[in-house]
């Protein structure tokens, strides 16, 4: 099964969400971007495949914070 990824990242003095080349943002904080990514993934994610939301942990690695089908 293919996966629909939502990646949260920091750039240009803001936090952004990348979903397969479509960007959402900027958001003031990582937490606001995370909440919006979860909302988008749950409401508008591709229902035919798994969705995963990732954000950068304090150590710089991407960490999955949610997964749904």
BELMOGI-V757994 format. One record per helix or strand of 3 or more residues. SS is the DSSP state (2 for helix, 1 for strand). FROM is the first residue (numbers start at 1). LEN is the number of residues. Records with the same first field share a line. If there is no record, write none. Layout:
SS=FROM-LEN  FROM-LEN
This chain:
1=3-9  14-6  22-6  50-7  62-7
2=30-15
